[in-house]
Every structure is written in C-alpha cells, then in structure tokens.
C-alpha cells in the first residue's frame, strides 16, 4: 500500500496525527510505504517523522518539493491557500516509476479503519477515485467551469492510478486548466482537477472522505441548500456519519483550534497523543 501526503512545516503536526491513525488501523497490511512531499518541512520535523514511522516498522520517504513555485510557467496564485496544495499534482514525477497506484491523503485527515478495500478498489479504467463534495455552491462551480449537473469532487482523498495518470498526461492537463481559471477559482487545484479530469474520476463512497461538519447536514439539505446532484443514498450518508473510514477535518470547527466543538475531535486528540508533536498547544 503506497500512501502520499504533501506538507509544509505548519501542517506537519497534523500530518503526524494522520500517519499514526493510518498505521494503527492498518496493521494487517503486509506492506505500507509512506511518501511525504515536503514543501518546507524542517529537518527536525523530518527526523521526528522518520522515527515515528520506523517505530511502527514501516517505510517512509520524504521527497523535496521546495521549488514548487518554480515549476509553473505562469505566476502561480492559490488565493487564501498555501501553495502546498498544488504539490499533489506532481506525484507522477516525484514518486518512483514502479509505483503504479497510490492513495493521496490530506494532512487534516484521520483514518478510522482499515483501507484495504479502498486501496484495492477497481477504478473501472478511470484515472482517479474521489468522493463528491456536495457543499459546493453554484458560483464556485461557474467560476471553475463545472456544470451543475456534473459531479464535483473533493481532492483531499484521491485514489490514483499513477500509470494512467502518467500515460494520459494528467498533470499537464490539470495545470493548463488551472491557468485558464486561476484568477476566478476559489479552490485552485481542486477546481482544476474537476475541470480537466471530470469524466475520468470514479465516485467513491462518502465514508472514505467524510467532512466532519457533514455530521450536521441531512441528505435533503445537500439538495435543497446547495442543489447538489448526489451519487449516493440517504443510507450511504447515514453509514458515513456513524462509521467514517476517513474523517476529513476541512471547513469550520478544526479540532486543533481552541473552542472547537467538532463531533469527531476525540479521534484527532487520541492520535495526537501518540505523535512527537503531542505537546504542541492548540491554536487560539
């Protein structure tokens, strides 16, 4: 099982939480190799990550992408997001050629169960597998050039057929699309992935990328409030709320911020205590 993250120094403590949750809930896997694409992780934090992963008798490789901004032919602007979010687009060239499948996870995720079923999923010839993000409003879709009746995917969890990604020149296609929408796009690389690869993404169940604030949403509210076209049922959403496989702490109520009432905060806190960043105070 090949797992890849992208992180800078600011997010490395959350990355460690995700890594521990991954390793503790996937002990039955014969092999796990973790790749961390670094866009500015300090040497001290790299040492901590190495020791952490090796304590579970697993492999980790930290890949340098400090020159990320220089890899674009145009002045890159990712708005309110750090440029690190664009790092996932370079997995095809940064990871070894023999790696033909990889699961990308955002740093602000917590793995709650074994990922074997997700990792071995048949992608039906698609480049990616991703979960829908129903809380995208029409204005964001319009700015990204995504029709209302087309599915819109969150890029925080991506099952990638790297062989097809490379063969079909996915990176350059996404980058070209991003350049055309950059000035009006809110979610940058995510909007570009949706625009460039929209018909080459397989829809995966919401339990594999469950936004923690979706706990407050009913199935019908996704449709009424956001006009979402959903590929999953009420039962799928109910099951994802009760038994999420991957929790994604995106949006409001981040569990590492003081005063958070996140309903899944206990999961984050539990795994944080097992990391070398356990003593980092919560943010105000």
Secondary structure, DSSP 8 states (H G I E B T S, - for coil): -EEEEEE-TTTHHHHHHHHHHHHHT-TT-S--EEEEEESS--HHHHHHHHHHHHTTT-EEEEEE-TTGGGG-SS----TTS-GGGGGGGGHHHHS-TT--EEEEE-TTEEE-S--HHHHT---TT-SEEEEB-TT--HHHHHHHT--TTS--B-TTEEEEEHHHHHHTTHHHHHHHHHHHHTTT-SSHHHHHHHHHHGGGEEEE-GGGSEEGGGGG--HHHHHHHH----SS-HHHHHHHHHS-SEEE--SS--TTBTT---TTHHHHHHHHTTSTTTTS--B-
